[in-house]
């Protein structure tokens, strides 16, 4: 670590939405998503659209079951949409943005509310919905998850891990020049999967040759944003190019190449790898730096990804608001994803970064695999040791070091150290400069880089950032510093530092001017990783259950999140044009935190499962991941959940299923689950039809009549690898069906009942042969009147080494 040098502290003073509008002549115009009653192509066969400015990569690009007749059908549906608009609007102005043909039969169009009403009255039209905004919600995590030793070697190591699987990313695009996405890092053959039919857009920003056998498809979708006048071509790029960084990061977490050196700020931080480094990547850019995104563009991206033949869809995005209506499940994005699941596509979505309050979940539907964020056990921490021997961990007042020409009246943000001209160089030279980390750093108005440049220009020995007390609940990632420095994330520790500094000042007895900066300190650490922390733990920002069923925040009988995965302080690839994190501008890697980082971990692990079990349904993949999740941290203690924005590590308690779902993902066990829970499209339709008042809405979205389904099915009856009962009225029995995908095995059934509930599971023991099914009947009886959620678990212990975990939650209990 080198020698410690003590230097004096000089402290600068610590100072304690864009509305989207349409650029149309008619100011009442807005974007509407219209669905028709006629079934989409995916409900009968797979189609393929050539697109416009694009090229095919090679002869291996063949769509699933493609034929010229299917392409003609796709074009025919577009003509039907055009004809309907002309007939319904009778010469009035409108602008069609997209034709949706594959997952839903419909289109998005710019019209007035009056025109929307005219369309809704047409016999061919099923549903008219107003467009809405959406937002975006590694070197070591493969080791933490046990991939190099426990997972990859089973099928040929990292050189074949995920091969043949295409992951589609609905995100901010990709940097195609990044080495994480090259296709020449191995001599191992690397053909593009036959079932994938995607294309690569060619633009000035995304030239021919940007795609390869690794990055097999890339498109962008921005019609709704452009129509609204919020698209900024100088930073958003009308191409698949990532001007934000978020999409490049998530794609590399899931499927980035193995062994890519991570160099940031001139320092080496190890080698990076995705979870499934030989999986293929297809990019569908529908989110942008300057405004986020809109549902109309996202649905178009999902529709195209499914038509292209991706195996997995990863969405590190959530809606800006809870969908209105009788149930959160009825929104264009979730219903498009339901059709994707019907087509055999596994769908992963970030839970959202709106935790830790209950019902903060932003991913709702049972057919979507929802992922929360947890820590892993590697941290980069440094510390500052004060002259009074007090050590403060981390990731004079400016007034005392100002130049003669500068006053606080001139610049109220002096304490942020953004302008070296404000300070007296002689006072600061050779000392540690203390700066305020204010809300302006969070908003990107001030930057750590500029403060470091200020310190360099003033010949400071280093920089210490004290945390402004108004910065509450902000996840501070380790930040690359090109000189000795530390960011103190705790406001309490910042106060301790300031108290020590102030107590060490020496002033002239007559003038009261400072004659000596008596405070001394040394900074150490920061570049070497520390693996001593307890992990994983659920991060405070990770969205929590219970799953809100509707706008009234009624609870759904669905457990969310499904599980948690590494999402905190994740190193991964970064676009050199990336603007999301100011501190990583110009770098090729960045450390980010959020459920956005957790979701692609699961997308990559799902690719490994799909590779091993090619015929697994989306529900089977979800089951394998869920039932094998861990309940304990690396020390064998129960996983903890942070409960507060302020001092989250001091406000934590054991995680419940509403914090972590079934637990923390266990990659090795997920590849050998033993038993699986299967659910089908028909099951989900029966559930939707069972929602009170849903029959016309189901018909509007799917074109199918609920008379075809068993509408007595509730969410609790879905064959999910968890059980949630939002309202237990005396007694309720639910069933779960298990399928054995392993060898013959005998299982013992154990359980722990939720507080205030008695329960029984039959059978308590069973033998199950390979390929056979077993039904469990679980009866819950309320023992008290209580509206506080309580939790339990069912454990299935097999004599062949398979152990399954089924979490239980009961919210309202009515005994009388």
Beta strands, then each sheet from edge to edge (+ up, - down):
strand 1: 7-11
strand 2: 30-36
strand 3: 54-55
strand 4: 95-100
strand 5: 106-111
strand 6: 125-130
strand 7: 133-136
strand 8: 166-171
strand 9: 200-201
strand 10: 215-220
strand 11: 260-264
strand 12: 267-272
strand 13: 280-285
strand 14: 293-294
strand 15: 312-315
strand 16: 317-319
strand 17: 346-350
strand 18: 369-374
strand 19: 382-386
strand 20: 391-394
strand 21: 432-437
strand 22: 462-467
strand 23: 485-487
strand 24: 505-507
strand 25: 514-517
strand 26: 520-525
strand 27: 537-538
strand 28: 563-566
strand 29: 570-573
strand 30: 589-592
strand 31: 640-642
strand 32: 652-654
strand 33: 675-677
strand 34: 722-729
strand 35: 731-740
strand 36: 745-752
strand 37: 757-762
strand 38: 765-768
strand 39: 773-782
strand 40: 790-798
strand 41: 803-814
sheet 1: 20+ 19- 26+ 1- 21- 22- 23-
sheet 2: 4+ 5- 2+ 6-
sheet 3: 3+ 9-
sheet 4: 14+ 7- 16+
sheet 5: 10+ 13+ 8+ 15+ 17+ 18+ 28+
sheet 6: 11+ 12-
sheet 7: 24+ 25-
sheet 8: 27+ 31+ 32-
sheet 9: 29+ 30-
sheet 10: 33+ 35- 39+ 37-
sheet 11: 34+ 41+ 40- 36+ 38-
end
